Amino acid sequence: MLNSLTDLLDFSRSFSRIVPFINLASIYQTSSSQSAFNVAPDSEAPGCPSYTLYSQSPQGNASSGPLGLPFMRPPPECRTFTSSAVEKVVDDMNKLIANPDLARLFENTFPSTLDTTIKYFNQTENVAFIITGDISAQWLRDTTNQLAHYRALLPLDPNLQALVKAIINTEARWIAEYPYCGAFQPPPESGLSPTFNPWAAGVTVNPPVNNLTVFECKYELDSLSGFLKLSRIYWQYTNDLTFANDKWTAAISQMFRVIEEQSQATFDEEFNFISYYNWTGGADSLSPPVNNYGNAEPKAYTGMVGTHHRPSDDLSTFAFLTPANAMLSTELMHQVEILDLIGDSNTSALAREWSARIESAIWDTSIVDGIFAYESNGFGGQYVMDDANVPSLLSLPYLGFLDRSDATYRKTKDILMSRKNPYYAAGAGFVGVGGPHADAWHPWPMSLISAIYGTDDDDEIREMLYMIVNNTSGLGLIHESVSIYNSSSYTRPWFAWANSYFAEMVLDLAERKPHLILKMEQPYRIGMN
């Protein structure tokens, strides 16, 4: 263990030819401790309740269904963004959904992101700030998932379109400067105070970060893929290329730098240790320290891209996270058309090349006994499990990596939704996949949503859907996790991503399987009804 700067320097010198991408001695000199900040108070509008508290008890009138789910939207004057297009979808689905409790859950969840999380938006500045819910920071991954279900509304609502464009622009600025970071403080234009993150106190990050900008700098590959997905959604539904400005192209350039760096093996041919980024946990950090002095488990070259943390913010066991690479491969291919249209043929070719390389590597190195492993290391190590957070193995069809009928996926799904997955748990009223972020007996509703995307079986869909509906602890919101022993034991009453993902899945069923949830069998499609 390194107990002093002298020990650290001796450790550094012991590698006579360490590749000098990071000066390991700087670990003791550059800390991302945020102890200088004060906790930001609730920034709700005057007279409006804190939604953190509001979401913890039933509000409004009850639905007419057997669950009597409450109306959980904040009062109109307290909503952080309004959209007439969103309200039309809510009205449409209230009339069309057959089950009153499901209708109420959709009514609460579909507008939740706009109702509660848009903390700053200035169209002239092209800047916006959106929080995850009960944590006052913007995660790249969460933001995309919080907004994805509004994609078909972008051509119908110019203000919503401008909001998403501003979010892309703000995130591009962050990524261009800190491509290894995934969570950020409010932009200076907002006038909002940065928030103290106790889980980042005592954590050292290299390259160093400015905590007035960065909330947390765990390196999670899916954060970059999330930015690509939001850019792709915006382009597909608006045909507006003006989002691809200098900031955006700078962010894309930095992303390819990370992809190149994190695809390399831990040691080169002469056993020089290669390190471009490291993150050490601290006594107060939520995630344990990344081993090997913040540099993670050794990996061999496969063509995949390594990551230090999972989409759950938890520590990876092995570097090559299969679903994160699947998402990256898919989204890189989607960027090809955008890059061609803006005249960047070199980067377009790079995106095509990396997409194909990663996809091949997934199929070549991530299969064990006919199923996908969650993680691998290039040395033959493969971890068969899944984590509820998207991207996950269960969500591979949702990500667009493969079809839900794919034989390898179907076999993988069967294993993951069984005792053969260490993070599958089942109780009398709730089952699903969780992860180490909470504990082994708190599955996440998000896993059931992903599994619904992964099947065409009506009975399976119906069972999982109503398992979610029946397990909101009477609050009419989607929680992070629910105990298999006691459904009133849950984590995070206000979790915008989970609410959005649920609403997105309901809209998918309204189009794909209308007979399961609607009063009539005619599909419902936004903008076509």
DOLUMVEX-23552 format. One record per residue (C-alpha): x, y, z. Coordinates in Angstrom, 1 decimal. Last residue first. Layout:
BEGIN
REC,X,Y,Z
REC,X,Y,Z
...
//
This chain:
BEGIN
REC,X,Y,Z
REC,-53.4,9.7,-34.0
REC,-50.4,9.8,-36.3
REC,-48.2,12.3,-34.4
REC,-47.5,9.8,-31.6
REC,-48.5,6.3,-32.6
REC,-51.3,4.3,-31.1
REC,-52.0,0.9,-32.7
REC,-55.7,-0.1,-33.3
REC,-56.6,-2.9,-31.0
REC,-59.1,-0.9,-29.0
REC,-59.4,-0.4,-25.3
REC,-55.6,-0.3,-25.1
REC,-53.1,-2.3,-23.0
REC,-52.6,-5.8,-24.4
REC,-54.5,-5.3,-27.6
REC,-52.1,-2.5,-28.5
REC,-49.1,-4.8,-28.8
REC,-46.5,-3.0,-31.0
REC,-47.9,0.6,-31.0
REC,-49.4,0.9,-27.6
REC,-46.7,-1.5,-26.4
REC,-44.0,0.9,-27.5
REC,-45.8,3.8,-25.8
REC,-45.9,1.7,-22.6
REC,-42.2,1.1,-22.9
REC,-41.4,4.8,-23.3
REC,-43.5,5.5,-20.2
REC,-41.5,3.0,-18.2
REC,-38.2,4.3,-19.4
REC,-39.3,7.9,-18.6
REC,-40.2,7.0,-15.0
REC,-37.0,5.0,-14.5
REC,-34.9,7.9,-15.8
REC,-36.7,10.4,-13.6
REC,-36.0,8.7,-10.3
REC,-38.1,10.2,-7.5
REC,-39.1,7.6,-4.9
REC,-35.5,6.4,-4.8
REC,-35.0,3.0,-3.2
REC,-37.8,0.6,-2.1
REC,-39.2,-1.3,0.9
REC,-42.9,-1.1,0.6
REC,-42.8,-4.2,-1.6
REC,-41.5,-6.3,1.3
REC,-39.5,-9.4,0.8
REC,-38.6,-9.1,-2.9
REC,-37.5,-5.5,-2.1
REC,-38.1,-2.9,-4.8
REC,-35.5,-0.9,-6.8
REC,-35.1,2.4,-8.5
REC,-38.8,3.4,-8.1
REC,-41.4,3.9,-10.8
REC,-44.1,6.3,-9.6
REC,-47.7,5.8,-8.7
REC,-47.1,6.2,-5.0
REC,-48.9,3.1,-3.6
REC,-45.8,1.2,-3.0
REC,-45.1,1.3,-6.7
REC,-45.2,-2.4,-7.0
REC,-48.5,-3.4,-8.6
REC,-47.8,-1.5,-11.9
REC,-44.4,-3.2,-12.2
REC,-45.8,-6.7,-11.7
REC,-48.5,-5.6,-14.1
REC,-46.1,-5.1,-16.9
REC,-44.1,-8.3,-16.1
REC,-47.1,-10.6,-16.3
REC,-48.6,-8.9,-19.3
REC,-45.4,-9.1,-21.2
REC,-44.9,-12.8,-20.4
REC,-48.4,-13.6,-21.4
REC,-48.2,-11.7,-24.7
REC,-44.9,-13.3,-25.8
REC,-43.1,-10.8,-28.1
REC,-40.0,-10.5,-25.9
REC,-37.0,-8.3,-25.3
REC,-38.7,-5.0,-24.9
REC,-40.6,-6.5,-22.0
REC,-37.2,-7.7,-20.6
REC,-35.9,-4.2,-20.6
REC,-39.0,-3.0,-18.7
REC,-38.6,-5.9,-16.3
REC,-35.0,-4.8,-15.6
REC,-36.0,-1.2,-15.0
REC,-38.3,-2.4,-12.2
REC,-35.1,-3.1,-10.3
REC,-34.5,-6.1,-8.1
REC,-33.8,-5.4,-4.4
REC,-32.6,-8.7,-2.9
REC,-29.0,-8.7,-4.0
REC,-28.3,-5.2,-2.7
REC,-28.4,-1.6,-3.9
REC,-25.7,-0.8,-6.4
REC,-24.7,-4.5,-6.4
REC,-27.2,-5.3,-9.1
REC,-30.9,-5.9,-9.7
REC,-32.7,-8.3,-12.0
REC,-36.3,-9.2,-11.5
REC,-39.0,-10.5,-9.3
REC,-41.9,-9.0,-7.3
REC,-44.9,-10.3,-5.4
REC,-44.0,-13.6,-3.8
REC,-40.3,-13.0,-4.1
REC,-37.7,-13.5,-6.8
REC,-34.1,-12.4,-7.2
REC,-31.7,-12.2,-10.2
REC,-28.4,-10.7,-9.4
REC,-26.4,-13.9,-9.4
REC,-27.8,-14.9,-12.8
REC,-28.2,-18.7,-12.9
REC,-31.1,-18.4,-10.6
REC,-33.3,-17.3,-13.5
REC,-34.2,-14.2,-15.6
REC,-30.6,-13.9,-16.8
REC,-30.5,-17.5,-18.1
REC,-33.7,-17.1,-20.2
REC,-32.5,-13.8,-21.5
REC,-29.2,-15.3,-22.7
REC,-30.9,-18.1,-24.5
REC,-33.2,-15.5,-26.2
REC,-30.2,-13.3,-27.0
REC,-28.2,-16.1,-28.6
REC,-31.2,-17.1,-30.7
REC,-32.0,-13.6,-32.0
REC,-35.8,-13.1,-31.9
REC,-35.4,-9.9,-29.8
REC,-33.5,-8.5,-32.8
REC,-29.9,-7.2,-32.3
REC,-27.9,-4.2,-31.3
REC,-30.9,-1.8,-31.4
REC,-30.5,-0.7,-27.8
REC,-34.0,-2.0,-27.0
REC,-33.0,-5.4,-28.5
REC,-29.8,-5.5,-26.2
REC,-31.8,-4.4,-23.1
REC,-31.6,-7.7,-21.3
REC,-27.8,-7.6,-21.7
REC,-27.7,-4.2,-20.0
REC,-27.3,-0.7,-21.3
REC,-29.3,0.2,-19.3
REC,-29.1,-0.4,-15.6
REC,-30.6,-3.7,-14.3
REC,-27.2,-5.5,-14.1
REC,-26.6,-8.8,-15.7
REC,-24.6,-11.9,-14.9
REC,-22.1,-14.3,-16.5
REC,-18.7,-12.8,-15.9
REC,-16.1,-13.9,-18.5
REC,-12.3,-14.2,-18.1
REC,-10.6,-15.6,-21.1
REC,-7.7,-13.2,-21.2
REC,-9.6,-10.6,-23.2
REC,-11.2,-9.2,-20.0
REC,-14.9,-10.0,-20.2
REC,-18.1,-8.6,-18.8
REC,-21.8,-9.4,-19.1
REC,-21.2,-12.7,-20.8
REC,-23.5,-13.3,-23.8
REC,-24.9,-16.8,-24.2
REC,-24.0,-20.0,-26.2
REC,-21.8,-21.6,-23.5
REC,-19.7,-18.4,-23.2
REC,-20.0,-15.6,-25.8
REC,-18.2,-12.3,-25.2
REC,-15.0,-12.8,-27.3
REC,-15.9,-13.2,-31.0
REC,-19.4,-11.9,-31.0
REC,-18.5,-8.8,-29.0
REC,-15.2,-8.4,-30.9
REC,-17.1,-8.3,-34.2
REC,-19.4,-5.6,-33.0
REC,-16.5,-3.6,-31.6
REC,-14.6,-3.7,-34.9
REC,-17.7,-2.9,-37.0
REC,-18.5,0.2,-35.0
REC,-14.9,1.2,-34.8
REC,-14.5,1.2,-38.6
REC,-17.8,3.0,-39.3
REC,-17.1,5.7,-36.8
REC,-13.6,6.1,-38.2
REC,-14.9,6.4,-41.7
REC,-17.3,9.1,-40.6
REC,-14.5,10.9,-38.8
REC,-12.6,11.1,-42.0
REC,-15.6,12.0,-44.1
REC,-16.5,15.1,-42.0
REC,-18.7,16.9,-44.5
REC,-21.6,17.8,-42.2
REC,-23.8,15.2,-44.1
REC,-21.2,12.5,-43.9
REC,-20.8,13.0,-40.1
REC,-24.6,12.8,-39.6
REC,-24.8,9.7,-41.8
REC,-22.0,7.9,-40.0
REC,-23.4,8.8,-36.5
REC,-25.9,5.9,-36.6
REC,-23.0,3.5,-36.9
REC,-21.4,4.9,-33.8
REC,-24.7,4.5,-32.0
REC,-24.8,0.7,-32.6
REC,-21.2,0.0,-31.7
REC,-21.4,2.1,-28.6
REC,-24.6,0.4,-27.5
REC,-23.0,-3.0,-28.0
REC,-19.9,-1.9,-26.2
REC,-22.0,-0.8,-23.2
REC,-23.8,-4.2,-23.4
REC,-20.6,-6.2,-23.4
REC,-18.7,-4.5,-20.6
REC,-15.0,-5.0,-21.4
REC,-13.1,-4.0,-18.3
REC,-13.8,-6.9,-16.0
REC,-15.3,-6.6,-12.5
REC,-16.6,-3.1,-13.2
REC,-17.1,-0.8,-10.2
REC,-20.6,0.6,-9.7
REC,-21.9,3.8,-11.3
REC,-25.0,1.8,-12.3
REC,-24.0,2.2,-16.0
REC,-20.8,0.2,-15.0
REC,-17.5,1.6,-14.0
REC,-13.9,1.4,-15.2
REC,-14.6,0.9,-18.9
REC,-12.8,-0.9,-21.7
REC,-13.5,-0.6,-25.4
REC,-13.7,-3.8,-27.5
REC,-11.3,-4.7,-30.2
REC,-9.9,-7.6,-28.2
REC,-6.7,-6.2,-26.6
REC,-5.9,-7.7,-23.2
REC,-7.2,-6.3,-19.9
REC,-5.7,-5.7,-16.5
REC,-8.2,-4.9,-13.7
REC,-8.7,-1.2,-13.0
REC,-6.3,1.8,-13.2
REC,-7.1,3.5,-9.9
REC,-4.0,2.3,-8.0
REC,-4.3,-1.3,-9.3
REC,-7.8,-1.5,-8.0
REC,-10.6,1.0,-8.5
REC,-11.6,2.1,-5.0
REC,-15.0,1.1,-3.7
REC,-18.1,2.9,-5.1
REC,-20.2,5.1,-2.9
REC,-17.1,7.2,-2.0
REC,-16.7,8.2,1.7
REC,-13.6,6.2,2.5
REC,-12.1,7.1,-0.9
REC,-12.2,5.6,-4.3
REC,-9.3,6.1,-6.7
REC,-9.9,7.0,-10.4
REC,-7.3,6.6,-13.1
REC,-7.0,7.7,-16.7
REC,-4.5,7.4,-19.6
REC,-2.6,4.4,-18.2
REC,-0.4,2.0,-20.1
REC,2.1,-0.1,-18.2
REC,5.2,-0.9,-20.3
REC,5.3,-4.6,-20.5
REC,7.5,-4.7,-23.6
REC,4.6,-5.7,-25.9
REC,2.3,-3.1,-24.3
REC,0.6,-3.7,-21.0
REC,-3.0,-2.8,-20.0
REC,-4.2,-3.6,-23.5
REC,-5.6,-0.8,-25.6
REC,-9.3,-0.2,-26.2
REC,-9.4,2.5,-23.5
REC,-7.1,4.8,-25.3
REC,-8.6,4.5,-28.8
REC,-12.2,4.9,-27.5
REC,-11.1,7.8,-25.3
REC,-9.6,9.6,-28.2
REC,-12.6,8.9,-30.3
REC,-14.7,10.6,-27.7
REC,-12.5,13.6,-27.7
REC,-13.0,14.1,-31.4
REC,-16.8,13.7,-30.9
REC,-16.7,16.4,-28.3
REC,-14.8,18.7,-30.5
REC,-17.3,18.1,-33.3
REC,-20.2,19.0,-30.9
REC,-18.5,22.1,-29.7
REC,-17.8,23.2,-33.3
REC,-21.4,22.8,-34.3
REC,-23.4,19.6,-35.0
REC,-26.6,20.9,-33.3
REC,-27.2,22.9,-36.6
REC,-28.0,19.6,-38.4
REC,-31.8,19.8,-38.1
REC,-33.5,16.9,-39.8
REC,-35.9,17.1,-36.7
REC,-36.7,13.5,-35.8
REC,-33.6,11.6,-36.9
REC,-31.2,14.5,-36.0
REC,-32.5,14.8,-32.4
REC,-32.5,11.0,-31.9
REC,-28.9,10.7,-33.2
REC,-27.6,13.5,-31.0
REC,-29.4,11.9,-28.0
REC,-27.9,8.5,-28.9
REC,-24.4,9.9,-29.3
REC,-24.5,11.5,-25.9
REC,-25.7,8.3,-24.4
REC,-22.9,6.4,-26.0
REC,-20.5,8.7,-24.2
REC,-22.1,8.0,-20.9
REC,-22.2,4.3,-21.8
REC,-18.4,4.1,-21.4
REC,-18.5,4.9,-17.8
REC,-15.4,6.7,-16.3
REC,-16.3,8.0,-12.8
REC,-15.8,11.7,-12.8
REC,-18.5,13.1,-10.5
REC,-20.0,16.5,-10.2
REC,-17.7,18.2,-12.7
REC,-17.9,21.9,-13.5
REC,-17.1,23.6,-10.2
REC,-15.4,20.3,-9.4
REC,-12.6,21.1,-11.9
REC,-11.1,17.8,-13.0
REC,-7.6,16.2,-12.9
REC,-6.4,13.7,-15.5
REC,-6.4,11.8,-13.2
REC,-9.1,11.6,-10.5
REC,-8.6,11.4,-6.8
REC,-11.6,10.7,-4.6
REC,-11.5,12.2,-1.0
REC,-15.0,13.6,-1.4
REC,-16.7,12.3,-4.5
REC,-19.4,10.4,-2.5
REC,-20.1,13.6,-0.5
REC,-21.1,15.5,-3.7
REC,-21.4,19.1,-2.8
REC,-23.7,20.9,-5.2
REC,-22.7,23.7,-7.6
REC,-24.8,26.8,-7.2
REC,-27.3,27.8,-9.9
REC,-26.6,31.0,-11.9
REC,-27.6,29.1,-15.0
REC,-24.9,30.7,-17.2
REC,-22.2,29.0,-15.2
REC,-23.4,25.5,-16.2
REC,-24.9,23.4,-13.4
REC,-22.6,20.6,-12.1
REC,-21.8,17.5,-14.2
REC,-21.9,13.8,-14.2
REC,-20.2,11.4,-16.7
REC,-16.5,12.2,-16.8
REC,-13.9,10.7,-19.0
REC,-14.5,13.1,-21.9
REC,-13.8,16.2,-19.6
REC,-13.2,19.3,-21.8
REC,-14.9,18.3,-25.1
REC,-17.4,16.2,-23.1
REC,-18.5,19.2,-21.0
REC,-19.0,21.5,-24.0
REC,-20.8,18.7,-25.9
REC,-23.1,18.3,-22.9
REC,-24.2,21.9,-23.1
REC,-24.8,21.7,-26.8
REC,-26.8,18.5,-26.6
REC,-28.9,19.9,-23.8
REC,-29.6,23.0,-25.8
REC,-30.7,20.9,-28.8
REC,-33.1,19.0,-26.5
REC,-34.6,22.2,-25.2
REC,-34.9,23.7,-28.7
REC,-36.9,20.7,-29.8
REC,-39.1,21.0,-26.7
REC,-39.7,24.6,-27.6
REC,-40.4,23.8,-31.3
REC,-43.1,21.2,-30.3
REC,-44.4,18.9,-33.1
REC,-41.1,18.0,-34.8
REC,-39.7,17.0,-31.4
REC,-42.7,15.0,-30.2
REC,-41.5,11.7,-31.7
REC,-38.4,11.9,-29.6
REC,-40.2,12.5,-26.3
REC,-39.5,8.9,-25.0
REC,-35.7,9.5,-25.3
REC,-35.7,12.4,-22.9
REC,-35.0,10.8,-19.5
REC,-32.9,8.1,-21.1
REC,-30.6,10.7,-22.8
REC,-30.3,12.7,-19.5
REC,-29.6,9.6,-17.5
REC,-26.5,8.7,-19.5
REC,-25.0,12.2,-19.5
REC,-25.6,12.6,-15.8
REC,-26.8,16.1,-14.7
REC,-26.5,16.9,-11.1
REC,-29.0,17.7,-8.3
REC,-29.7,14.2,-7.1
REC,-33.4,13.5,-6.3
REC,-34.4,13.6,-9.9
REC,-31.7,13.1,-12.5
REC,-31.1,16.8,-13.1
REC,-31.4,18.7,-16.3
REC,-29.4,21.8,-17.2
REC,-29.8,23.8,-20.5
REC,-27.7,26.0,-22.8
REC,-28.4,27.3,-26.3
REC,-27.7,30.8,-25.1
REC,-30.8,32.1,-26.9
REC,-32.8,29.1,-25.9
REC,-32.1,29.4,-22.2
REC,-33.0,26.4,-20.1
REC,-32.3,25.7,-16.5
REC,-33.6,23.3,-13.8
REC,-35.5,21.0,-16.1
REC,-36.1,18.0,-13.7
REC,-39.6,18.0,-12.4
REC,-42.5,18.4,-14.8
REC,-40.4,17.9,-18.0
REC,-38.9,14.6,-16.8
REC,-42.2,13.5,-15.2
REC,-44.4,14.0,-18.3
REC,-44.6,10.3,-19.2
REC,-44.4,9.1,-15.6
REC,-47.5,10.4,-13.8
REC,-50.0,9.9,-16.6
REC,-48.5,6.6,-17.5
REC,-49.0,5.4,-13.9
REC,-52.6,6.8,-14.0
REC,-53.3,4.9,-17.2
REC,-51.8,1.7,-15.8
REC,-54.1,2.1,-12.7
REC,-57.1,2.8,-14.9
REC,-56.6,-0.3,-17.0
REC,-58.0,0.1,-20.6
REC,-55.5,2.7,-21.9
REC,-57.1,4.8,-24.7
REC,-58.7,7.8,-23.0
REC,-55.8,8.4,-20.6
REC,-53.4,7.7,-23.5
REC,-54.8,10.5,-25.6
REC,-54.8,13.0,-22.7
REC,-51.2,12.2,-21.8
REC,-50.2,12.4,-25.5
REC,-51.9,15.8,-25.8
REC,-50.2,17.0,-22.6
REC,-46.8,16.2,-24.1
REC,-47.6,18.1,-27.3
REC,-48.8,21.1,-25.2
REC,-45.3,21.2,-23.6
REC,-44.5,22.6,-20.2
REC,-41.2,22.8,-18.4
REC,-40.3,23.0,-14.7
REC,-43.7,22.3,-13.3
REC,-44.6,24.3,-10.2
REC,-47.4,26.5,-11.7
REC,-49.0,23.3,-13.1
REC,-49.2,21.7,-9.7
REC,-46.7,18.8,-9.3
REC,-47.7,15.5,-11.0
REC,-48.3,12.7,-8.6
REC,-52.0,11.7,-9.2
REC,-52.5,8.9,-6.7
REC,-52.9,5.2,-7.6
REC,-56.2,3.7,-6.4
REC,-54.8,0.2,-6.7
REC,-58.2,-1.3,-7.6
REC,-58.6,1.1,-10.5
REC,-60.5,4.4,-10.3
REC,-57.3,6.4,-9.9
REC,-56.8,8.4,-6.7
REC,-56.9,12.2,-6.4
REC,-53.8,14.2,-5.7
REC,-50.8,13.3,-3.7
REC,-49.5,10.0,-2.1
REC,-46.3,10.4,-0.1
REC,-42.6,10.3,-0.9
REC,-42.8,12.2,-4.2
REC,-43.6,15.6,-2.5
REC,-40.5,15.4,-0.4
REC,-38.0,15.2,-3.3
REC,-40.5,17.3,-5.2
REC,-39.7,20.2,-3.0
REC,-43.1,22.0,-2.6
REC,-43.8,25.1,-4.7
REC,-44.5,28.5,-2.9
REC,-41.5,30.1,-4.4
REC,-40.1,28.1,-7.4
REC,-38.0,25.1,-6.4
REC,-34.3,25.6,-5.9
REC,-33.9,23.3,-2.9
REC,-30.8,24.4,-1.1
REC,-27.3,23.8,-2.6
REC,-24.9,22.1,-0.2
REC,-21.9,24.3,0.3
REC,-18.8,23.7,-1.7
REC,-15.2,23.6,-0.5
REC,-15.4,19.9,0.4
REC,-15.5,18.9,-3.2
REC,-12.5,16.6,-3.3
REC,-11.4,16.1,-6.8
REC,-7.8,15.6,-5.7
REC,-4.6,16.4,-7.6
REC,-1.3,16.3,-5.8
REC,-1.2,12.8,-4.5
REC,-2.2,11.3,-7.8
REC,0.3,13.5,-9.5
REC,3.0,11.0,-8.7
REC,1.4,8.7,-11.2
REC,2.3,11.1,-14.1
REC,-0.3,10.0,-16.6
REC,0.4,9.2,-20.3
REC,4.1,8.6,-19.6
REC,4.3,4.9,-20.8
REC,6.1,3.3,-17.9
REC,9.6,2.4,-18.9
REC,11.5,1.7,-15.7
REC,8.4,0.6,-13.9
REC,9.8,0.6,-10.3
REC,10.2,4.4,-10.6
REC,6.4,4.8,-10.2
REC,6.3,2.6,-7.1
REC,9.3,4.5,-5.6
REC,7.4,7.8,-6.4
REC,4.3,6.5,-4.6
REC,6.3,5.3,-1.6
REC,7.9,8.7,-1.4
REC,4.5,10.5,-1.6
REC,3.4,8.5,1.4
REC,1.5,5.4,2.4
REC,1.3,3.5,-0.8
REC,0.0,0.0,0.0
//
